[in-house]
């Protein structure tokens, strides 16, 4: 801006001014943006050459005003921009102005006014994707007016704008999900299919028509498949998180459809597709990268670039020209080349294809079969905007519940806040509130499922909740830990994958146990001492045949990264930081420095079967709606670690030392990790006195991931070593046998 002003270039100055305002809006600083927009508009109005910039500022000001519910002024500024663009024959921008005004009226439920503006925009629209968007918007107006058949006719016209064949299809017909792959405006196509599904659902609810519920379900399934195709093209986490948030509403409506159809099989599918997809993709990538040659990686990237470039080229062309048709055919050809390459990978390298591109969801029958062998139950829930859905699965059956969502979050916040603050729980009134909240949550989430006592795997929606602290009574403690051993997982798919799919590898340098306890920290880190943590760690290490302890000044960040590569079990007695915002990345503290989540590479822990994060708040972090909590525990899971014992709040030191020691004691007995932790907690409750029996002290530790017994790592190492010795012995015997045969042959009498 300064350079433009010095050069006396007012247009360049206004362009830079516009960028500054965009940043303010993106940061949510709307008051500042509004003030700057008023100033920018004044400058542009006084420059006859700045009409284009003026209309941009007017539209941005209108959007800020609309956000602030200043509808009257928003409409004035939208219409002022429209008037200028009409006078300048800026048809493309005029279409956008009409669309913006239509959307303003749509949000105010003034559907006739919205329709009028959308139709005015449609008359002037030539680009097929602009037409699709406008026809979709018109369809949405008729949907809200409860004219469902008319709405679907417009959705069908929208599809026909990019695929003329749909002009002759009935409204129940659906496009192939692959349509989104060849679309340059994927979001428009996806939104259209989602609106079509939502319209079917509301039509079915209005008429209580089962067939229309089936139409809605089929449409949601196509939309979900489209999400898979779009997901493969996203590389940045921000882009992926945007889509996880955007598609969350689709999964809520899809689950509602399944509930009304009593279709638990499809409900399970949508529960799974709403869960930790980014984590699953990360683990898939981790495995897939090991399956391809560099030449194959380069070839795949080259084919993808060709498709993307052709999509961009097509989006700039007019659909009424012959060149558009030929460019579209060229796009099909390039997409077919990519598909053929992927198909060949599926044949020649099935592991790679399965890891990266297979979208098959775990079958409900497979999950129930695994639960039967584990004598376990599975519980998952979805917290929607309009309802709370709970799915309970056992070997004997599946049950889907719909619960009111009002009051749920308040009850959960009150419950978790008291768990985080033991000093508050000591007050009788607060303890009563805690029991009442825990009882209420139990009634919402578990009681109606009638789960058999034993092992329960929980896949939560968002933050982890210690289910073992829920009470079956509202006035006296009757904690679920007495009858249930809980473990937690990000999804059923990841739970099944971790159970037995990652057997430990064995090497001669392996460690059964790596323990880290800095005890005291560098002054610059401003962390309090953890007295006794080194002693507690030494007691645990004695349970293992081979171990390495890093304590005091030896517990450095670099020492951990060096030793962790060979460790099967890693135990960290230290501090950690995490919060529920996006501002601070979770970190672990060592004696000399900190380790951030993003600093852990794919090769950090290739052999680790269990990580014990005996530090504060390692299980909490930023809750990314539609994806889950980005915590240290999740970070270790993303590196392929099957099991993590993590903490949900600032745990008390002595309780943590004793509970983890009891946990290892029961692991030594060959028990599953969830049962070992349950027994450790029950022993603590039985032997502790006074306030130490409060859940704040014993419930903060939970198992995330594979809860099966810890392999006998030492015996496995010696088994591997013995196998090598036997192979070496076999080679020596074979060599001696060959040597003796040769000697015999040489010593035989030669023929005359």
N, C-alpha and C positions, 0 to 999 in steps of 0.2 A: 504494500500500500504506500509506503514512504517513497519508494523509487518511482511509482506511477505518479504520485503527486508532484515530485520534483520535476518529472518529465512533462508535467502539465497534460497528462493523458487521463482524462476524467473517466473514459470508458473502462480502461484497465484498472483504474482506482475502484470503480464500482464493482467490477468483477472480483477483485480481491476482497472488497468489503463484503460481497455476497458469501465468499468462502468463510470469512470470519463469523458471519451470522449463522451459517450452516453448522459450524463447530459449536457455537453457543447452544443451538437447538439440540444438537446431538448430546451435549452434556447436561441437558435438562434445565439450562439456565434461561428459562423462557422470559422472565422479566427483563433481563439484559437484552435478549434478542429482540423483544418487542420495542424497546427503546431505540436500539440501533436501526431497526427496520424503519421506524418513523423518520429517522434522520436520513437514511439512504433513499427513501421515497421522495423526500423533499429535494435532495440533490438531483435525482433522476428526473423529477417533474420539471426542473429548470433547464434540462438539457434535451433539445429536440431530437438528438441522435441516440438517446438512451431509452427509447420506448420499449425495447426488448428487455433490458435490465429492469425497467420500471415494472413491467408485468410480472417478472419473477419475484420482485420484492413484494408486490401486492399480494400474490398468491401465498408467499411464505407468511406474510403478516396475517392473512386470513386463516391459515392453518394454526398459527399460534393462538389467535383469538378463538377459533373453534375448540382448540384444546382447553382454553380457559373458560369455555362455555359462553363467550361473548358472541352469540350467534348473529345478532343484528349487524354488528360491524364486520364480522367475517363475511356475511353475504354481500355487504356493500363493497368490500375489497375484491371478492371473487368477481362480481359483476363489472367492476371498473376494469379489471384485467381483461375480462371477456370482451368488453366494448373496444378496448384498444386493439386487441388481436384481430377482431372482426374487421376493423378499419384498415389494418395492415395486411389483410388476407393471409394471416398465419394459421392456415386451416388445421394443421396438426396440433398447434397449441390451443386453438379454439376447442377442439375435441376434448383435450385434457381439462380445459376450464369448465365446459359443460358437465363433464364427468365429476369433477370436484364438487360442483354445486349440487348435482344429483346425489352424491354421497352424503353431503351435509343434510339434505332433506331426508334421505333414507335413515340416517342416524337419529333424526328427530321424529321419525315415524310419520312423516308427511309424504306418503307413498305416491300420491298423484303428482305432486310437484317433482318428486325424484324421477318418476317415469317420464315426465315431460322433458326434463333436461337430458336424461339418458337417450331418449329417442332423437332429440336434436343433435346430439353427438354422433349417433349411429348414422344419420343421413350424410354426415361429412367424413365418416371414417372409411379408409381404403385398405389399410394394413389388416391382414387376416387376424392377427393376434389382438389388435385393438378392437376389431369387431367381436371377437370371441369374448373379450372382457366386458364389452358393453352389453352384449346379448346375455351374458351370465348375470350382469347387474339387473337387467330387466327381468330375467327369470326370478332373481331373488326378491324383487318387488312383488311379483305375483305370488311367490311363496308366502311372503309376510301377509299378503291380502287373502291368504288361504285359497287361492285359485290354483290348486296344485297341478292340474292337467295343463293349464296354460303355461305355468312355470316350466314344466318339463318340455313343452314344445319349444320354448326359447333355448333351453339347454341343448336341445337337439340341433337347433339352428346354429348355436355356438360351435358345436362339434363339426357341423357341416362347413363352417367357415375355414377350417384347416384340413378337413377331410370330406370332400363333396359326397362321398358315398352315404354319409349319415343323413342326407336330406331325404332318403327313401327308407330309412330305418324306423321301426316303431320306438316309442319313448322308453321302452323297457330294455332296449339293446344298449350294450356297453362297449366302449372301445377296448382294444388290447392295452394292457398297462404299458407296453413298450412304446406306445404313442408318445409318452413323455420323453423318451430317449432321443427322438428326432426333433423335438420341439425346441426352438430357440428361447421361448418364453415359458419355461417349465412351470413356474409358479402359477401362471394364468390357467394352464391346463389342469393342474392339480386342484386349484381352487374350484374350478368348474365341476369336477367330479365330486369333490367334497360337498359342494352345495347341492348337487343332484342327490347324493346320499341323504343329506339332512332333510331335504324336501320329502323324499320317500318316507323317512322316519316320521316326520310330523303328519304326513298324509295318513300313514298307517295308524298312528295314535288317535287321530281325529275320527277315523272310521272303524278302529279296532279290527283291522283287516290283516289276517296272518300272512297272506300272499304279499301284501305291500311291505310288511316287515322283512320278508325274504328278499324282496327287491332292494330294500335298504341295505341288508347284510351283504348281498352280492356286490353292491356299489362300494361299500366301505372296504371290501376285500380288494377291489381294483385300486382304490385310492391308496391303500396300504402297500400294494405292490409297486405303485408309482413312487412312493417314498423310498423304497429300496433302491430303485434305479437312480433317483436323485442323490441318495446317500453316497453311492459309489463315486460320484463326481466331486464331492466336497472334500477338501483337504485340510482347511483351517478349522480349529476348534470353535471359533466364534460363529462361523457359518453353520457348522453342525448343531451347535447349541441353539441357534436361531430357529432351525427347522425342528428341533426337538420341542421347543416351546410352541411353535406355530401349529404343530400337528397334534398337540396334546388333546385339544378339544375333539378332534376326530376320534381318538381312541375312547374318550368318555362316551360319545354318542354311539360308537360301535358296540361298546360293552352294554350300554342300555338296550340296544337292539337285541343282543344275545339274551339279556335278562328277560325281555318280554317274550322271546321265543323259547325260553328255558333251554337254550343251547349252550351247555357248559363247555363243550369241545371248542366251539368258536370263541367263546368268552375267554378261555384259557389262551388261545392264540393271540387275542388282542391285548390281554394282560402282558403277555411276554413281549409283544412288539412295542409296548409302551415303556419297557424297562431297560435301562443301562445298555442301550444299543451301541453307544460310543465305546464303552468298555469292551463289549463283545467284539466290535470291529478292531479295536486295538490288539486284543489277544489273537484275533484271526490274522492280522497283519504280522504279528510277532512270529507266528508259525509259518505263514505263507512265504515270508521273505527268504526263509531257508530252503525253499523248494524250487526257486527259479535260478537260471543262469543270468548273468548280466545282459547277454544278448537278448534273451526273452523279455527281460524288464524293459530294455530300450525299445524293442519292437512294440510292446503293449503301449508304451508312452507315445510312440510315434503314431500309431493307429488312433489313439484317443485324441491327440492333437488335431489330426486330420478331420475327425468328426466334429470337434468343437469349432474349428475354423470354418467348416462348411455351414454349420448352424448359424454362425455369426454372419456369414455372407448372405445366407437365405433371408435372414431377418431384415436386411436392408433393401430387399427387392420387392417390387410390386407384384402381387399374385396374379394380376391379369395379363402379364406378359409371358411370351413363350419361354424367355430365358429363366423365368421363375420355375416353370415345370421341369426344364432340363437340370436346373440347379438342385431341385428337389430330388430328382432321380439320382443325381450324383451323390447327394447326401445318403439316400437309401443304399447306394453301392458301397460307400465308405463305411456305413454302419454294418452292412453285411460282411465286409472284410474283418471288422473288429469282432463281430459275432462268430465268424468262422475261426478266427484265431483263438477266441475263448473256448469254442467248442473243441478245437484241437487240444487245448490245454486240459480240458476236461477228460480227454482220452489219454493223452500222453503223460499228464501230470495231475492225476485226480486229486491228490492231496492239496495241491495249490488251489485248484478250482474250488474244492470243498471248503478250504479255510477262508478264501476271500470272497467268493461269489455265491455260494450256496445260501439261499434264504429260507431253507427248510426249518420250520419251527418244531421244537420238541413235541412229539405226539403225547397227548394226555395219557394214552394207554401205556406208553413207555415210562412216563413219570410214575404212574401208579404201580407199575411192575417193580421199579426200583425202590419205591417206598415200601412195598411189601417185603423185599429182601432186607431192608434196613429197619423194618418194624417202626416206621416213622410216618408223620403227617406233614403236609405242606400247606402253608397259609400265605396268601398274598392279598393285598388290598389296593384300591385305587381311590384317591381322594379327588373327586371331581368338583366342578363349580356348583352342580345341582344335586349331587348325591354321593354317598360313600358306598363303594362296592367291595364286598369281601368274598373271596373264593377259597373254600376249604377243600383239600384233596387228601383222601386216604386210599389205602389199597382197596377198600370196600365201596367207595363212591366219591362223588363230587357234589358240592353244594355252593350255589351262588346266592349271595344275600345283597339286598339293596337297603341302605340305611340313610336316614336324614343326615345331611352334612352340617346343618346349622348347629353351632355350639361345639362341634368336634374339635376344631383348631384351638378354641379357647380352653377346652378341657385338657387338650394335649399340652398346650403351653404351660398351664398351671401345674400340671403333673410333673413335667420335665424341669420346670424352674425350681420346684421343691427338691427334686433329686440333686440338682446342682448345688444346693445350699444346705448343708447339714445343720448349720447353726439355726436356720429357720425351722427345720423339721423337728428340732428339739422342743419347740413350743407345742403344747397339747392341741391347741386350736388348729395349727397348721398341719399337724400329723393327721388330724381328723379330715381336713380338706384333702390331704394326699390320698388317704384310704378311699374317700368318696369319689375322687377323680379316677383312681385306679379301678375301682369297681365299675364306674360308668364306662370306662374304656373297655374293660373286660366284657361288659354286656354288649357293647357295639361290635367288637372285633372278634371275640372268641366264643363266648358262651353259647350262641345259637348253633355253632358248628358241632358241638358235642364230641370233641376230639378225644380219642382214647389216651389214657396216661402214657407217657413215654417221650420219645424224641419228636421234636417239631422243628421244621425248617421254615423260617419266616422270610419272605421277600417283601420288604416294606416299600411304601410309596414315599420317597424322600428320606428324611433322617431316620436313623435307627432308634427304636424304642425298646428298652429292656422289658420284654414281655414277662419275664420271671417275677417282676415286681408288681404286676397287676394282682388285684385281690378279689377273691370270690365272695368276700363279705364287705359291706360298706362301713362297718363300725369297728371291727376287730381285724387284725392282720391274718390273712389266709392266702399267702403268696403262692403263685403258680409254680415257683421253683420247687415246691414240695413234691409235685407230681409230674413236672415236665422238664425235659432237658432241651433248651432252646439253642439253635444256631441260626445264623443269618446269612442271607445270600442276596446278590443283586438281581438274580433271575433264576428260574428253574433251569434254563438252558446252561447257564454258567455253573450251576450246582452239579448238573449231570456231567458236564465236561470235566470238572475238576475231580470228580470221583473216579479215580482209577485211570484217567487218560494221560496223566503226567507222572509215570513211574520215576522214582529217583534214579539218577545216573550215578555210577560209582567210579571213583578215582583213588589213587594211592595218596593224594594230598588232601583228601576230604577231611572235614571236621564234623563230628557229630553235633558239636555245640559251640557257638560263638557268643560270648557274653560281653556286653558293653555297659560300664557304669562309671561315668566321669567323676561322680561324687561331688567335686567342686569344679567351677568353671572359670574361664578367663574373665577378669573384671569387666572387660568391654561388653561381655554378653549379658551382664546384669541379671544373672540367674542365681537363686538360692541354692545352698548345698543340699545334697541328698544323703545325709549320714546313714550308714548302715546298708546302703544299696550294694556296696562291694561285698560285704559279708553275706548278704542274702544271695547274691549271684554265685559266690563260691559254693554255697550249700547246694544250689541247684546244679551247678556244673559237676558235682561229684556223682550225680546220677548217670552221667554219660561216660563212655569208655574213652573218647577222645574229645578234648575241649580246649578252647583258647579264651582267656579272659583279658579284656582291655579295660583297665581301671585307672582312675586318677589321670595323670598326665599322659598315659599311654592310650587313653580313649580319645584319640584324635579322629577327625573326619577322614583323613587319608588312610589311617590304619584300618578303620572300619571298611572303607571301600576296597582295600587290598585283601583283607581277610574274608570278607563276606562272600567272595566268589566261590569258595570251597565249602561253605558252611551249609549244613542240612537244617539246623535249627538256629535261629538268631534271636537273642533276648536282649532288649534295650531297656535299662533302668536309667531314664534321663528326663529332660524336659522337652516339651513340644509346644508349638503355637499354632492355633487355627482359630478361625471365627466363621460366622455364618454369612459374611459378606464376600464380595469378590475382591476386596482391597488387599488382603494378605494371604499369600500362598502358604499352605501348611509347611512347617519346618521342624527338623529335629536338631537338638543341641548336642554338640560334643564338647570335649574339654577345651578345645581351641577355637571352634567356629561352628557354623550351622550348616545343615544340609537341606536344601529346598527340594520339593517334590520333583520338579522338572529336571533336577540334576541326576536323577537315577536313570541310567541308560538301560537299553534292552538286555545288556549282557552283565548287569550288576549282580544278579542273583540267579544264575542258571541252575543251581543245584538245591536251592532252598525249598524245603517242604513246609516250614512253619516259621512265622515271624511273630514274636511276642513284643508288642509295643506297650511296655509298662511305663508309659509317660502320659501326661495329662492331655486330654482332648484329641487323641490321635484318631478317633472315629468321627469327629465332627469337621465341618468345613462348609464351603459355599454350597447351598442346595440349589442345583440347577434344575428348575422345574421341567419335568419330562425326561430327565436323565439320572438324577440322583445327587448324592453328596460327594463333592470332590475333596476327599480327606486323605490323610497319610495312608490310612488302611486301604483305600481304593488305589492309591498310587502303587502300593506293593502288589495289590491284586493285578494291576495292569502290567506288571513285570512278569506275570505268570506264576506268582507265589500262590499255591493252592489254599493255604490257611493263614489267617491273621488273627491273633488274639489282641484286641484293641480296647481302648478306653473311651467312654462317652462324656466324662467330665473330669474335673480336677480331683483325682483319686488321692486318698490318704496313704502316706508312704508305708507305714507298718502293715496296714491291711493288705496293700498290694503285694508286699514281700511275702506275707504268709499265704495269701490266696494263690499266688503263682507257684509257691513251693508245694502246696497241697494239690494243685492242678497237675504238676509234673509227677507227683507221687502216684496219682491215679492213672496217669498215662503209662507209667512204668508197669502197671498191672495189666496193660493191654486194652484198656477201655477206650471207647471213642472219645474224641476231644470234648464234645458237648456234654456227655455224661460225666467225664472227669471234672469239668468246670462246675456242673451242677452239684456234684458231691462235695467239691471244695467249698462252694458257697453254703451248702447245708451244714458242713462241719463248722464253718465259721459262725453261723447263726447259733448253733448248739453250744459252742464254747465261749463265744464273746459275751461280754456283759454290758448292761446299760445302753448308752447311746451307740455303741459299736454294732449293735444288732440292727440299726436302721439301714434301710436299703442303700443310702448314700455311700456306705462303707464297702458293701459287698457286691452291689449290682452293676457297678461301672465297667466291669470287664465282660466282654462278649466275644464269642467266636464268629468270625466271618469267613465263609468259604467251606472247604472240605472239612467235615467234622469226624471223619473216620480215624481209627487208631493210628498213631504214629508208627511208621515202619521201624523195625528193629535195625537201625542204621548200622550199628557196629557189626552185627551178624551179617548184614548184607555186604558190607565192605570185605569181611573175611571170606564170604562166599565168593565174591568176585576175585579176591586174591587167590583162593584155593583153586578156582577155575583156571586162572593163569598158570599156577603151578602144575596142574594136571596136564594142561596143553604142552607146557615145556617138557614135562616128563615123557609125554607121548612122542614128541619130536626127538628126544634123546634116544628113546627105545628104538624108534624107526631108523635113526641114523646108525646106531650100533648094529641093528639087524642087517642093514644094507652093507655095512662095512664087513661084517662076518661073511656074508654071501660072496662078496668080491674076493675076499682072502681065500675062501674055499675054492673058488673058480680058478684062481691063479695057481694054487697048489696041486690041482688035479694033473695026472700024467697026460702028456700031449700025445696024440696019435702019431704013429710012425709015418 
